[in-house]
Amino acid sequence: MRKTLLGGALCALAVASAAAAPTKLEASSVETKGAFVEALLQAASVKPDATGRSPYADVPTGSPLWGYVHKALELGVVKPDAKRTFGARDALTAAQAAEMTVAVYHMDLGATSPFQWAKSQGLLSQQGVLTTADAAHLIAGLKSLLRTLAEIPGSWSLPADKRAELLRAMTNSAKAPYIQLQENMAEMYKTKWSSSAQKASAEAELNQLLQSMSMQLTLSAQQMHVGSHTYAVVQENVSSMAGRHTVQVVNDDGAFYEQQDGSGWKIIQSKFADSQVMSLASGILTHVTWAGRQGSFDVFRSQINPAAMLQLISELGLGKGDPSKALLHATGDITLTIDNSSGAPRIAEMKILYSVPLMAADLASTFGSTHLPLSEIDIQVSGDDVYHYQTLVPTLPQGLNLSNWPTAASGGTGSTTTGNTTGNTTGNTTGNTTGNTTGNTTGNTTGNTTGNATGNATGNATGNATGNATGNATGNATGNATGNATGNATGNATGNATGNATA
């Protein structure tokens, strides 16, 4: 915790009078039990309850503090000193403040003490009597922590620096210019029988029922962001007892195309394609803990928040019928491996174990009327997602030709799209300004020596004379085809390497 001005002054005073008796804190600088109860409940958005009559002489019924004291007692946050005395003016210790904070949020800290937890979060720095400045710092830090926990609720015991790392990794991964994903997923089923006597005769019927549901899935996805534009290619291969199927989905900057089993491409409405590329939604993680390091990676373990999972499925339109009741009882764990080697943490791997219990009522609504002697089926899903962030343009599947699909990776300069819609506007404004200025200076110096006997003779004579004279329509067709094919092969290899570094 940063030392407050008051804390610094007290420290200096203690040093100056080290030979004297210990310095007593001024009464006005000491946080009281009553004042902290009020501040804590306000920070937690807990409304006071001023009903009933106060039995405490130091907190009469008409006091503004009574409502907060009454509510804190109801919640088990605090205890009175005695039958007739609450202790509103008692000096509060840091340990007591931490205990009250943990109690108001029903935190499960395991073997960690409330004070140790508060210290690890930077809310408290030392034990002993709490000053008003220390109390204000604790409340302010708690409010900041609550805002952070909106993304990963319940993760009270996660160290502050690791929480910040995880949040940065989630943001960096979702917004990465290039993402490649390889996913393997499987579904298995675990049954609970209501009648063991009927189990044997029902197993065959059950296996037939589950044939169409059991499956293995492999998924590969590539995504690229160019400014505000998004391009993604997702392919799923699904194997089950019912057969093998391939589904391909392409996101062409908001226009979605789908092909199933090579049946031909069609335009669809989809939110699912991009969600598959980076499937960590806000609030999906809960009760995250840091599991230590694995080689050069940080490992985090988390439970899945059923409400957030339900919200995600609802938003994506994936649920058929009404799966919500079953999903609210689902449980799951996620293990996240974070690569922090570059100083910009990103998710390297995500493993998921997820179980959805279908009770008797759920079975009837999901499978229709069934007379199987089952009390429950657990759908158990396991998945392993591996992420890479290489500078690779998503490759269009065969049979789908899109005029504005990127043809080259770009860091903001150079040609990025066929048809030169985005890339030549950017690539030739920036690319020819940078590529021809830098490319002609740097690239043509190199290009003149190596390939610009052709590149400059043809490329600059044709590309610059024709290309720039005609307005990059002919020039980039000829200039980029000839000049930039040769000049930019050399020029942009050097020019864009320098140009992109410069841009």
Helices and strands as residue ranges (DSSP letters): H 5-16, G 27-29, H 33-43, H 66-75, H 94-104, H 114-120, H 132-148, H 160-174, E 178-193, G 196-198, H 199-211, E 215-226, E 229-240, E 243-252, E 255-260, E 266-268, H 272-277, E 285-294, E 297-304, H 306-316, H 324-327, E 331-339, E 346-359, H 360-367, E 374-388, G 418-420, H 423-438, I 439-443, H 444-449, H 452-454, I 455-468, H 469-470, H 473-474, I 475-483, H 484-502
